[in-house]
Protein backbone atom coordinates (compact mmCIF):
# COMPACT_ATOMS: atom_id res chain seq x y z
CA UNK A 1 0.00 0.00 0.00
CA UNK A 2 1.15 3.52 -0.81
CA UNK A 3 2.16 5.65 2.16
CA UNK A 4 1.16 9.26 2.76
CA UNK A 5 4.72 10.36 2.06
CA UNK A 6 5.01 8.38 -1.16
CA UNK A 7 1.67 9.63 -2.46
CA UNK A 8 2.46 13.29 -1.78
CA UNK A 9 6.08 13.03 -2.94
CA UNK A 10 4.86 11.56 -6.23
CA UNK A 11 2.64 14.63 -6.60
CA UNK A 12 5.68 16.84 -6.02
CA UNK A 13 7.48 15.09 -8.88
CA UNK A 14 4.46 15.53 -11.16
CA UNK A 15 4.38 19.26 -10.41
CA UNK A 16 8.15 19.52 -10.99
CA UNK A 17 7.79 17.89 -14.41
CA UNK A 18 4.89 20.16 -15.35
CA UNK A 19 6.83 23.28 -14.35
CA UNK A 20 9.87 22.14 -16.34
CA UNK A 21 7.67 21.48 -19.38
CA UNK A 22 6.11 24.94 -19.06
CA UNK A 23 9.56 26.51 -19.01
CA UNK A 24 10.62 24.58 -22.14
CA UNK A 25 7.41 25.49 -23.98
CA UNK A 26 7.80 29.19 -23.13
CA UNK A 27 11.42 29.15 -24.31
CA UNK A 28 10.30 27.56 -27.59
CA UNK A 29 7.48 30.10 -27.98
CA UNK A 30 4.84 27.34 -28.00
CA UNK A 31 2.20 29.37 -26.20
CA UNK A 32 -0.70 27.01 -26.92
CA UNK A 33 1.14 24.18 -25.15
CA UNK A 34 2.43 26.54 -22.45
CA UNK A 35 -1.09 27.75 -21.63
CA UNK A 36 -2.36 24.15 -21.36
CA UNK A 37 0.60 23.08 -19.25
CA UNK A 38 0.17 26.14 -17.03
CA UNK A 39 -3.47 25.26 -16.32
CA UNK A 40 -2.51 21.67 -15.54
CA UNK A 41 0.38 22.73 -13.28
CA UNK A 42 -1.71 25.27 -11.40
CA UNK A 43 -4.55 22.79 -10.90
CA UNK A 44 -2.25 20.01 -9.74
CA UNK A 45 -0.38 22.31 -7.35
CA UNK A 46 -3.52 23.81 -5.80
CA UNK A 47 -5.15 20.37 -5.44
CA UNK A 48 -1.99 19.15 -3.69
CA UNK A 49 -2.15 22.11 -1.29
CA UNK A 50 -5.83 21.39 -0.56
CA UNK A 51 -5.02 17.75 0.15
CA UNK A 52 -2.47 18.85 2.68
CA UNK A 53 -4.32 21.82 4.19
CA UNK A 54 -7.78 20.24 4.33
CA UNK A 55 -6.87 16.65 5.19
CA UNK A 56 -3.28 15.96 6.26
CA UNK A 57 -2.53 19.06 8.31
CA UNK A 58 -5.66 18.84 10.50
CA UNK A 59 -4.98 15.13 11.13
CA UNK A 60 -1.34 15.88 11.95
CA UNK A 61 -2.33 18.72 14.28
CA UNK A 62 -4.90 16.54 16.05
CA UNK A 63 -2.28 13.85 16.59
CA UNK A 64 0.52 16.21 17.60
CA UNK A 65 -1.41 18.50 19.93
CA UNK A 66 -2.32 21.49 17.82
CA UNK A 67 -1.41 23.87 15.03
CA UNK A 68 2.24 24.49 15.66
CA UNK A 69 5.58 23.54 14.23
CA UNK A 70 5.74 22.17 10.71
CA UNK A 71 2.16 22.78 9.62
CA UNK A 72 2.34 26.49 10.47
CA UNK A 73 5.48 26.82 8.35
CA UNK A 74 4.00 24.77 5.51
CA UNK A 75 0.84 26.92 5.37
CA UNK A 76 2.95 30.08 5.30
CA UNK A 77 5.05 28.67 2.47
CA UNK A 78 1.93 27.62 0.56
CA UNK A 79 0.86 31.28 0.62
CA UNK A 80 4.25 32.37 -0.72
CA UNK A 81 3.97 29.81 -3.50
CA UNK A 82 0.42 30.94 -4.31
CA UNK A 83 1.74 34.50 -4.75
CA UNK A 84 4.46 33.22 -7.08
CA UNK A 85 1.83 31.24 -9.01
CA UNK A 86 -0.15 34.45 -9.55
CA UNK A 87 2.94 36.20 -10.92
CA UNK A 88 3.64 33.27 -13.23
CA UNK A 89 0.02 33.26 -14.44
CA UNK A 90 0.41 36.86 -15.57
CA UNK A 91 3.61 36.07 -17.43
CA UNK A 92 2.04 33.09 -19.21
CA UNK A 93 -1.10 35.04 -20.11
CA UNK A 94 1.09 37.86 -21.44
CA UNK A 95 3.16 35.39 -23.47
CA UNK A 96 6.29 36.97 -22.00
CA UNK A 97 9.00 34.31 -22.22
CA UNK A 98 11.55 36.30 -20.21
CA UNK A 99 9.12 36.79 -17.33
CA UNK A 100 7.97 33.17 -17.51
CA UNK A 101 11.58 32.02 -17.16
CA UNK A 102 12.21 34.42 -14.27
CA UNK A 103 9.04 33.31 -12.49
CA UNK A 104 9.62 29.60 -13.06
CA UNK A 105 13.13 29.96 -11.62
CA UNK A 106 11.76 31.73 -8.53
CA UNK A 107 8.95 29.22 -8.16
CA UNK A 108 11.26 26.24 -8.59
CA UNK A 109 13.49 27.48 -5.76
CA UNK A 110 10.52 28.07 -3.44
CA UNK A 111 8.97 24.71 -4.28
CA UNK A 112 12.19 22.71 -3.94
CA UNK A 113 12.96 24.18 -0.51
CA UNK A 114 9.37 23.61 0.58
CA UNK A 115 9.20 20.04 -0.73
CA UNK A 116 12.44 19.11 1.00
CA UNK A 117 10.96 20.10 4.37
CA UNK A 118 7.76 18.19 3.72
CA UNK A 119 9.51 15.08 2.44
CA UNK A 120 12.16 14.96 5.16
CA UNK A 121 10.19 16.23 8.17
CA UNK A 122 6.41 16.51 7.83
CA UNK A 123 5.61 13.34 5.90
CA UNK A 124 7.73 11.00 8.06
CA UNK A 125 6.28 12.57 11.23
CA UNK A 126 2.77 12.22 9.81
CA UNK A 127 3.32 8.54 9.12
CA UNK A 128 4.49 8.08 12.73
CA UNK A 129 1.83 10.20 14.47
CA UNK A 130 -1.38 10.06 12.45
CA UNK A 131 -3.30 7.00 13.64
CA UNK A 132 -5.32 6.32 10.48
CA UNK A 133 -2.81 6.67 7.65
CA UNK A 134 -4.89 4.63 5.17
CA UNK A 135 -7.98 6.70 5.98
CA UNK A 136 -6.08 9.97 5.53
CA UNK A 137 -4.66 8.72 2.24
CA UNK A 138 -8.15 7.76 1.03
CA UNK A 139 -9.50 11.19 2.04
CA UNK A 140 -6.68 12.98 0.21
CA UNK A 141 -7.39 10.97 -2.94
CA UNK A 142 -11.01 12.16 -2.83
CA UNK A 143 -9.97 15.85 -3.00
CA UNK A 144 -10.81 17.08 -6.47
CA UNK A 145 -9.94 20.03 -8.61
CA UNK A 146 -7.43 22.78 -8.19
CA UNK A 147 -9.52 25.75 -7.13
CA UNK A 148 -8.05 27.80 -4.34
Secondary structure, 3 states (H helix, E strand, C coil): CCCHHHHHHHHHHHHHHHHHHHHHHHHHCCHHHHHHHHHHHHHHHHHHHHHHHHHHHHHHHHHHCCCCCHHHHHHHHHHHHHHHHHHHHHHHHCCCHHHHHHHHHHHHHHHHHHHHHHHHHHHHHHHHHCCCHHHHHHHHHHCCCCCC
